[in-house]
Amino acid sequence: MGKHYRQGDVLVEAIEELPASSIEQERGERIILATSETTGHAHAIAGSDARAFQAQGMLYIEILAQTELKHDEHAPVKLSPGIYRVRRQREYLPEGPSIVRD
């Protein structure tokens, strides 16, 4: 496995290139990778050194210069320049898989 970073229930893993079907997402002051349903805190990247894309129901980010992934309940994670796929941790429940939420 290549370079990857974990922050709570979010895994950011390096990939070689964006899928051909990627569509760049509009953004505000930050890119939200995941939001907690209970606290409202978010795993987010602020600043202009990142771009977000959607493809096939997945979120992808392009990091242009070293930047931080931040969350109120976790230590910041420094992301190196590159292209990444964002995954959410899942847990098994008898009724089917469920996304883990901080």
Protein Blocks (a to p, Z undefined) as FASTA:
>chain_A
ZZdddehjbccdddfbdcfkbccddddfbccfbdcfklopacddedjkbccddeehiacd
ddfbdcddddfkbccddddeddddddddddddfkbccdddZZ
